Amino acid sequence: MADSDTASLELSYDYALDRDCTTLSRHVLQQLQSFGPDAQDLSALMSRIALAAKLISRRLSRAGLVEGALGFTGDINVQGEAVKKMDLFANEVFIAVFKQSGLVCRLASEEMEKPYYIPENCPIGRYTLLYDPIDGSSNVDINLNVGSIFSIRQQSGDDPDQTGADLFQPGHRQLAAGYVLYGPSTMLVYSIGTGVHAFTLDPSLGEFILSAENIQIPKHGPVYSVNEGNFWQWDEAIRDFTRYVHRHEGYTARYSGALVGDIHRILLQGGVFLYPGTLKDPEGKLRLLYESAPLAFLIEQAGGSASTGLQPLLDAIPTHLHQRTPLIIGSKEDVALVESFIQEQSLNERDRVMLNS
């Protein structure tokens, strides 16, 4: 074998070995290029998210065999939705894991009406974790993919009323955001403002190992993902966009009813995901603080775009913890196309008002 071939193989082996050794906590420190206190905090927080993901993944992998893993609890959460047993389990996992962190003072999730405070952490823990413990939990009982969504924010103020009012800030203020996808493999995708990176859980090591770095979403993609069963409940602008993709070649519909899975497809293949408002729910169903904003932060870090239809999603400021918002997210060109239909409708309505005045 030629010396050049040997050198090439050695480089390839070294790269593969280095990537196999790149754990999530190590990667965070590398991205921040620091071992200072703030960097160590974020690294430790991401390690805790990874631990929660491992525990949830293990439960999901045995859901059909473990008593009490499937079905409903019989309770209704603050959203007015029936609580699945896996929702409750996953929420309790996050609480248990972050109680031990010493860093997080409070948690807020879809399953809790108010923030959950950890008093023993609050003297030094100045971070808040917002999360959807299991998104798409209706898919659990039929063995389809589901996910967890998370956002880390710096706590500001003492929040004496314990309402989380200091969290009512635009999504740009997030320190980190991402999701965990529980599918054929368990993947954790995150950003701390230095690009988007994916890790795959290696069961033999019990570690999330770097599998894709600096992911970039295509500027345009063929996929549009939306629940067309709500077609007649949408504004005319969204219906017009849907008619447009029906009439033009090159588009394909993909919608699973599991937000994380649909967003992961869009991130890798390009396209657009829509969850617009309806006549029944004008603001849509997705929660701004712990679903839409974390995903918007992630997609924008990958070179994509996210919008409410009227403004950039990350500019939206919530007025309460569980505020909902419409969501249009994905490749820049595809999001802009949807927005163009909304803008056209707005102009047409303005012209009608002027003619009638």
N, C-alpha and C positions, 0 to 999 in steps of 0.2 A: 504494500500500500504506500502511495506517495506521502511525503511529509505533509503536503498541503491537505490531503484527505484526512490524515490523522489529526491535524490541527483543527480542521472543520468539525470532525466528530467530537473532539474534546470540548470545543466551544458549545456545540449543540448539547452535549451532556451536561456541561456546567450550567447552561441556561435552564435546562429542564430541571436539574437538581435545585437550582436557586428558586425557580418558581414553585417547586414542590415544597420548599421550606418557607414560602411567604405566607404567613398566617395573617389573619385580619388585624390583630393588634399590632404586629410588626409593620404592616402596610400603612396603618394610620400614622405611625411615627415617621415613616419614610416620606409620606405625603406632606406632612407638616415640617419636615426637615428640622425637627426639634425633639429634644428629650426634656423640655421644660415642663412645669406643672400643668399648664393648659393642655399641652399635647398628651401628657400622660393621662390626664382626666378623660380626654376624648377616646384615647386608646382603651382605657378601662371600661368606659361606657359601651363602646362597640363590642368589647369582649362579653359584657353582660347581655347585650342584645343577642349575640351569637349563642350564649348559653340558653337563653329563653327559646331561641329557635330550635336548638338541638332537642330540648325537652318536648316541645310541641311536635316536632318532626317524629320523634320516637312514638308519641301517643297516636299520631295520625297513621303511622305505618302499621299499627296494631289495632286500629279503631274497630274493625269488625270482630275482633277477638276479645276486646276488653269490655267488661260490663260498665255501662254508664257512659260510654264514649259517643254513642250515636243518639239522634233524636233530640227532643225538646225538653227543657227543664219544667215547662209550665208557667214560667215567669214572663213578664213583659218588661223590656228595658226602657230607659229614658227616651228612646227614639220611638216608642210605641210599637216595637217589633218583638216578636216571640224570640226568646233566648234559646239558642241551641246549647246542648251540653258542652260541645267543644268550645263555643264562645266563652262560657264560664270558666272552663278549665284553662284556656289560654290566657284569659285575663288574670286569673289567680297566679299563673306561672310568672307573668311579668311583674306582678306585685312582689311575689316571693323573691325573685331574683334581684330586684332593685332595692328591696329592703336591706340586702346585705352589701350593697355597693358603697355606702357611705358618701355617695356623691349626689344622688338624686333626692331632692327634698319633696317632690310631689310627682304624681303621675295623673294623666287625664286620658280617658279612653271612651270609646263608644258605649261601653257597658256600664259606665258610672255617671250618675247625674252631676256630681261635683268632683273637683280634683281630690285625689287620695293623697293625704299628707303622711310623710314618714318623719315624725318629730325628732327622732334620734339622729336623723341625717341632716336636718335643717340648719344646725349651727354652722356646718361647713359645706354642706351640699347645696350648691347654688344652681343646679340644673333641673329642668323639667323634661320629662319624657311624655310625649303625646303619641298615642298609638291606636290602631285598630287591631285588636289581638288576632282575630280571624276574619278576614274579608272573604265573602263568598261562601259562608259556612253552610248554606243550603246545598252546596256541592259535596260536602263531606259524606252525607249518607249514601251518595251514589258514586263515591270513589273518584271524583274529579278533582282537579287541582284547586287549591286555595292559597291564601297568602296572609302575611302580616305586614302592616305599614307602620313606619315609625318616624318620629321627628324629635330632635333634641334642640331645646332652646335654653338660653341663659335666663335664669330667674332674675327679675328686677323688682325691687320693692319687697315689702313684707307681706302684702296681700292679706290684711287683717280679717277681711270678710270671707276669705278662702273661696273666692269665686273664680280665681285665675284671671282677673281683669288685666293684669300686666301682660298676659299672653295675646291680648287683642291688638296685635301688630302685624304688619305685612309679612308675607312669607320670606322676603329677603333676609329677615332677621334670624332665620334658622341657622343653627351651627352645623347640623348634619341631618340627613334624611335618607330614607331608603325603604326597601321592602325585602321580605323573605318569601320566596316562592317554593311551596311544597308540591313537587311534582315527581316525575321519574327520578330526578335527583333534587336535593334541597339546595337552593341557591340563595345567597344573600347579596343584594346589590345596594351599594351605598355611595354617597358623595359627602364630602366635607368642604365642598367648594373648590376642589382641585381635580375636577373631572369625575367620571362615573366608572366604578370598578365592580367586578362581579367575582364572587367566591362560591365555590362548590364544596358542600360538606363531604368529606372523605370519611365514610363510616369506619374504615379500618384504623384511621388515626384519631377519629373523634374531633377533627379540626376542620374549619373552613379554610380552604386553600385557594389562593389566587388563580382564577381561571380565565379572566379577561380584564385587560387594563385599558383605561382611557377609551371607553366605548363611545362611539359617535353614531347618532341616529341619522339615517339617510335624510337628505333634504326633501325628498319626495318618496312616497311608498305606495304600493298598490292596495293596502289594506284599509278599509274603513270599518270601524267597530262601533255598533250602536244597536240598541234594542228596538228594532223596527216594529215590534208589536205596539209601540206607543205612537206610531206615525200620526194618527189623527188627533193626538193630544199635544203635538208640538206646534210652535209658531210656524207660520208659513215659510220663513226663511230656512229653517232646518228641513222642512219638507222639500223645498226647492233644491237644496243641496243634495238630498237623497235622490230626487228625480234625476239630477245631473249625473251622479255616479251610475245610476241605472242605465242611462242613455249612452255613456261613453265607455269605450273599451279600456281595459287595463286596470279596472278596479275589482276587488273581490271582498265580499262580506265575511267577517270573522267576529263572532261575539259568543263568549262562553258564559256570561253572567258572573264571572269571577274577575274583579277589577285588576288584581295584580297580574293574573295570567294574560289578560288582554293587553295591559300596558307593557309587559315584558315582550310580547310579540311585536308591538309597535316600536319599542326601543331598538330591537334587533333588525327588524325588516322595514321599518318606516311605514308611514300612513297616519291615520288620525283616529282617535277614540273620542266619542261624544257621549256625554250624559247631560242632555239639555233639560230645561224645565218643561213641565207639562201643565195642562189646565188644572190638574189636581194638585200638583206640586210645582208651583212656578219657579222656585229656587232649585229644583232638582232634588236629588236624594243624597248626594255625596257631601260629607262634612268637610268644611274648609280647613280646619286646623290640623286634623289628623288623617285625612285622606287626600284631598285635592292639593293642598299646599306642599306636603312632602313629595308627592309625585311630580308636581310642577317644578320644584327645586331640582329634582333629579333630572328630569327631561331637559330643562334648560341648560344644566351643566353638560349634557350630552350634545348640545347644539340644536335642541328642538325648541318648541314653543308651547305655551299653555295660556289659555284665555277663558274668561267667563262668557265671551261673546261680545262684551261691552268694554272690557279692560283686561290688561294682563293679569293673570291669576295671582301672581306674586305681589301685585299692588293692592289686592283686595284686603280690606281691614275688617275683621270680624267684630261683631257687637255682643256676641255671647258664645259660650264655649262650644255649643253643638250646632253652630250656624251651618247652614247648607249653602251650596253654590252650584250653578251649572258648570260644566267642565268640557272644554274642547282642548285636546292635548295631543301632541305628536310631532311629526315633521313640520318644519317651518312653512313650507309651501302649501301643505295640506291644511294646516290650521288657518293660514291666511286666506285660502280658498273659502273655507266655511265662514270666516269673518266677512268676506266680501258679500256673501248672500245676506248676512245680517245687516251690514251697512246699507246695502241696496234697499232692503225692506224699510229701514229707518228713513232713508231719503224719500222713498215713495210715500210713506206716512206723513212726513213733513210737508211734501208737496200737496197732498190731499187736504191737510189742515189749512194751508195757505190759500188754496182754491175755494175752500168753504168759508173762509173768514172775510 
